[in-house]
Every structure is written in structure tokens, then in C-alpha cells.
Amino acid sequence: MTMEGAALLGRRRITTPSLAEEAYEALHDLIVHGRLAPGQRLIEPELCEQLGISRTPLREALKMLAADGLVTLRRNRNAQVSLIEPQELEHLFEVEAGLESLAASLAARRITNTELKRLESLQERLERLLEKGDRNAYFELNQRIHGLIVAGAKNPVLEETHRSLLGRLERARYLALDHIGRWEESTREHRDILEALKARDSDLARRLLADHVQHTGDAIAAINRPRH
């Protein structure tokens, strides 16, 4: 574990009753934000000491992270942060584009006016965070916006399917923010999607969100492309 990662964990010592869930949240954030790198070993005694918990809740947390696709459990060996495979990313964004474009299409017909006002408020905050350059806050708010659009579809099966992929999607989306110009482009795309939802235009909302996901996938492919 990097010294930075250890320091961050040290500031998040766990004292609440739900130890496994708290450990999950702490490690999840470090993995998604790249402070625990792909392929990095997760040494249980070190993590237990840094989080202030025993091995039982830690192992439960690691199982939860493995279910999210963020950790790889290895028999009789330390778990490790899952690698980011280019082909897996391609497949992941294909699925996300299908799920979220369907969600946008349904949400354009089913989302409530109250939910639209909330999305409008979040969009305004997103634009302010872009101006400030606050990457972590921008990312968290971006995730909330995507989640609200999916929830606006009013389809529990769709929402649950999307949630099952969320861990891997979050890590990929955070990585995309490293691409030059992607913040500005993404913010404009979010504004256009919101306007399509407000207009109750299902076809346009579907196309815009599919394009938005594709652009994020393209940004990640550009980052991962070998340099000559």
C-alpha cells in the first residue's frame, strides 16, 4: 500500500457498529479514486491495523468489493485490487450505454417534475464544481446525477442491474476525468440530457445518454492507448 493510501486510511479509523460496511466504503473510495492501484496486494494485517478492525469484518468487506468487481480474491494468497482490462472496459461501456440510454428513454416519460427540479439543481452545482476544478466533488455529484436518471426510469430491475455494475463503472468514470477536456465536454452533455428529459423527448434523451457513455469510453481508451 502506498504511504498516501495508508495515511488516508489512518484518517478513517472505524468506530461504527457496521464494521464491514464501513471498511467497504473506505476501501471502495481508495480503489475508485486510484489510490489503491490495479494489481496492488491488499495485506490483511496492515489493513486491519490501519482501519482498526479485526479480520472478520475486513474479509466481509473484501467479499463485497469482489462482488463489485473491484477486488480479486485469491485462495491462500492476499486479495488484490482488480486489474483494468481494456477489453473488459469496452464490454462494460457497451452494457452501460444500453442500460443508461434505456433509463433515459423511460425517465423522459416517467420522471416526476420534482425529480427534474432536483436534477436541475444538481446540474447547476456540477457546473460550479467544474469552474472550481474540484475533481472529487465533481465526480461524486456526477455519480448522483447518473443514479437519479436511472431511478427516474421507475424500473426496479433496470436499477438493480445498473447497481450491480456500479463499482466498475465508478472506477472507469473517475479515470476518464484524466482526459484533457472531458470535464467540460461531460458537463455540456449532462446539460443537454437534462433539457431532453425536461422536454419529455424519449428518443433524444436516449441518443444523448448513449453518446455520453460512448464519449467517456473513448476518453478512457485514449488514456490507455500505448504511447509510441
C-alpha positions as CSV (number, residue, x, y, z in Angstrom):
1,M,0.0,0.0,0.0
2,T,1.3,3.5,-0.8
3,M,2.1,5.9,2.0
4,E,-0.7,8.1,0.8
5,G,-3.2,5.3,0.9
6,A,-2.1,4.3,4.4
7,A,-2.4,7.9,5.6
8,L,-5.8,8.2,4.1
9,L,-6.9,5.0,5.8
10,G,-5.4,6.3,9.0
11,R,-7.7,9.2,9.0
12,R,-10.7,6.9,8.6
13,R,-10.4,4.6,11.5
14,I,-13.7,2.8,12.0
15,T,-15.8,3.1,15.2
16,T,-19.3,2.4,14.0
17,P,-21.2,-0.8,14.6
18,S,-21.3,-1.8,10.9
19,L,-17.6,-2.5,10.6
20,A,-17.7,-4.5,7.4
21,E,-19.8,-1.8,5.6
22,E,-17.5,1.0,6.9
23,A,-14.4,-0.9,5.8
24,Y,-16.1,-1.5,2.4
25,E,-16.8,2.3,2.0
26,A,-13.2,3.3,3.0
27,L,-11.5,0.8,0.6
28,H,-14.1,1.4,-2.2
29,D,-13.2,5.1,-2.3
30,L,-9.5,4.5,-2.4
31,I,-9.9,1.9,-5.2
32,V,-12.3,4.1,-7.3
33,H,-10.0,7.1,-6.9
34,G,-6.9,5.2,-7.9
35,R,-5.1,5.5,-4.5
36,L,-5.1,1.7,-4.3
37,A,-3.8,0.8,-7.7
38,P,-4.9,-2.0,-10.1
39,G,-3.0,-5.2,-9.2
40,Q,-2.0,-3.9,-5.7
41,R,-2.0,-6.5,-3.0
42,L,-4.3,-6.0,0.0
43,I,-2.4,-7.2,3.0
44,E,-4.9,-8.1,5.7
45,P,-2.8,-7.4,8.9
46,E,-1.8,-4.0,7.5
47,L,-5.4,-3.1,6.6
48,C,-6.7,-4.4,10.0
49,E,-4.3,-2.1,11.8
50,Q,-5.0,0.9,9.6
51,L,-8.7,0.6,9.9
52,G,-8.8,-0.5,13.5
53,I,-10.8,-3.7,12.9
54,S,-10.4,-7.4,13.1
55,R,-10.0,-9.8,10.1
56,T,-13.7,-10.9,10.1
57,P,-15.3,-7.6,9.1
58,L,-12.3,-6.9,6.8
59,R,-12.8,-10.2,4.9
60,E,-16.6,-9.4,4.7
61,A,-15.7,-6.0,3.1
62,L,-13.3,-7.7,0.7
63,K,-16.1,-10.1,-0.4
64,M,-18.4,-7.1,-1.0
65,L,-15.7,-5.4,-3.1
66,A,-15.1,-8.6,-5.0
67,A,-18.8,-8.8,-5.8
68,D,-18.5,-5.2,-7.2
69,G,-15.6,-6.4,-9.4
70,L,-13.1,-4.1,-7.6
71,V,-11.1,-6.8,-5.7
72,T,-9.9,-10.2,-6.8
73,L,-9.9,-12.9,-4.1
74,R,-7.1,-15.4,-4.4
75,R,-7.0,-18.7,-2.5
76,N,-4.3,-18.8,0.2
77,R,-2.9,-15.5,-1.1
78,N,-3.6,-11.8,-0.4
79,A,-6.5,-10.3,-2.3
80,Q,-5.6,-7.7,-4.8
81,V,-7.2,-4.7,-6.5
82,S,-8.7,-6.0,-9.7
83,L,-6.8,-5.1,-12.9
84,I,-8.4,-2.9,-15.5
85,E,-8.5,-4.9,-18.7
86,P,-9.1,-2.9,-22.0
87,Q,-11.5,-5.5,-23.4
88,E,-13.5,-5.6,-20.2
89,L,-13.8,-1.8,-20.3
90,E,-15.0,-2.0,-23.8
91,H,-17.7,-4.5,-22.9
92,L,-18.5,-2.6,-19.7
93,F,-19.3,0.6,-21.6
94,E,-21.3,-1.3,-24.2
95,V,-23.5,-2.6,-21.4
96,E,-23.6,0.8,-19.6
97,A,-24.6,2.6,-22.8
98,G,-27.5,0.1,-23.3
99,L,-28.7,0.4,-19.7
100,E,-28.4,4.1,-19.2
101,S,-29.8,5.0,-22.6
102,L,-32.8,2.8,-21.9
103,A,-33.1,4.5,-18.5
104,A,-33.1,8.0,-20.1
105,S,-35.8,6.9,-22.6
106,L,-38.0,5.7,-19.8
107,A,-37.2,8.6,-17.5
108,A,-38.3,11.1,-20.1
109,R,-41.8,9.6,-19.8
110,R,-41.8,8.7,-16.1
111,I,-39.6,11.1,-14.1
112,T,-41.5,13.5,-11.9
113,N,-41.4,17.3,-12.0
114,T,-39.9,17.2,-8.5
115,E,-37.1,14.9,-9.7
116,L,-36.5,17.1,-12.7
117,K,-36.1,20.2,-10.4
118,R,-33.6,18.2,-8.3
119,L,-31.6,17.3,-11.4
120,E,-31.6,20.9,-12.5
121,S,-30.2,21.9,-9.1
122,L,-27.6,19.2,-9.3
123,Q,-26.6,20.3,-12.8
124,E,-26.1,23.9,-11.6
125,R,-23.9,22.6,-8.8
126,L,-22.0,20.5,-11.3
127,E,-21.2,23.5,-13.4
128,R,-19.9,25.4,-10.4
129,L,-17.7,22.5,-9.4
130,L,-16.3,22.5,-13.0
131,E,-15.3,26.1,-12.6
132,K,-13.7,25.4,-9.2
133,G,-11.8,22.3,-10.5
134,D,-12.9,20.2,-7.6
135,R,-12.4,16.8,-9.1
136,N,-13.6,14.5,-6.3
137,A,-16.7,16.6,-5.5
138,Y,-17.4,16.8,-9.3
139,F,-17.1,13.0,-9.6
140,E,-19.4,12.3,-6.7
141,L,-22.1,14.7,-8.0
142,N,-21.8,13.2,-11.5
143,Q,-22.5,9.8,-10.0
144,R,-25.6,11.1,-8.2
145,I,-26.9,12.5,-11.5
146,H,-26.5,9.3,-13.3
147,G,-28.2,7.4,-10.4
148,L,-31.1,9.8,-10.4
149,I,-31.7,9.4,-14.1
150,V,-31.7,5.6,-13.7
151,A,-34.0,5.9,-10.7
152,G,-36.3,8.2,-12.8
153,A,-36.9,5.3,-15.2
154,K,-39.1,3.7,-12.4
155,N,-37.9,0.2,-13.3
156,P,-36.6,-1.7,-10.3
157,V,-35.0,-4.5,-12.4
158,L,-33.1,-1.9,-14.5
159,E,-32.0,-0.1,-11.4
160,E,-30.7,-3.3,-9.7
161,T,-28.9,-4.4,-12.8
162,H,-27.2,-1.0,-13.1
163,R,-26.3,-1.0,-9.4
164,S,-24.6,-4.4,-9.8
165,L,-22.1,-2.8,-12.2
166,L,-21.7,0.4,-10.4
167,G,-18.3,-0.3,-8.7
168,R,-16.6,-1.0,-12.0
169,L,-18.4,1.9,-13.7
170,E,-17.3,4.3,-11.0
171,R,-13.6,3.4,-11.3
172,A,-13.8,3.8,-15.1
173,R,-15.6,7.1,-15.0
174,Y,-13.1,8.6,-12.5
175,L,-10.3,7.5,-14.8
176,A,-12.0,9.3,-17.7
177,L,-11.7,12.7,-15.8
178,D,-7.9,12.4,-16.5
179,H,-8.6,13.0,-20.2
180,I,-8.0,16.6,-21.2
181,G,-11.2,18.5,-21.9
182,R,-13.5,15.6,-20.7
183,W,-14.8,17.6,-17.7
184,E,-16.1,20.4,-19.9
185,E,-17.5,18.1,-22.5
186,S,-19.2,15.9,-20.0
187,T,-20.8,18.9,-18.3
188,R,-22.2,20.1,-21.6
189,E,-23.6,16.7,-22.3
190,H,-25.3,16.5,-18.9
191,R,-27.0,19.8,-19.6
192,D,-28.2,18.6,-23.0
193,I,-29.6,15.3,-21.4
194,L,-31.4,17.3,-18.8
195,E,-33.0,19.5,-21.4
196,A,-34.2,16.4,-23.3
197,L,-35.7,15.0,-20.1
198,K,-37.4,18.3,-19.4
199,A,-38.9,18.3,-22.9
200,R,-40.1,14.7,-22.4
201,D,-38.2,13.7,-25.6
202,S,-37.5,10.0,-25.1
203,D,-35.6,9.4,-28.4
204,L,-33.4,12.4,-27.9
205,A,-32.7,11.6,-24.2
206,R,-31.8,8.0,-25.2
207,R,-29.4,9.1,-28.0
208,L,-27.7,11.8,-25.9
209,L,-27.0,9.5,-23.0
210,A,-25.8,6.7,-25.3
211,D,-23.4,9.2,-26.9
212,H,-22.3,10.5,-23.4
213,V,-21.3,7.0,-22.3
214,Q,-19.5,6.3,-25.6
215,H,-17.5,9.6,-25.2
216,T,-16.5,8.5,-21.7
217,G,-15.4,5.1,-23.1
218,D,-13.4,6.9,-25.8
219,A,-11.7,9.1,-23.2
220,I,-10.6,6.0,-21.3
221,A,-9.4,4.2,-24.4
222,A,-7.3,7.3,-25.3
223,I,-5.7,7.2,-21.8
224,N,-4.9,3.5,-22.0
225,R,-3.7,3.6,-25.6
226,P,0.0,2.7,-25.8
227,R,2.3,5.7,-26.5
228,H,5.0,5.3,-29.1
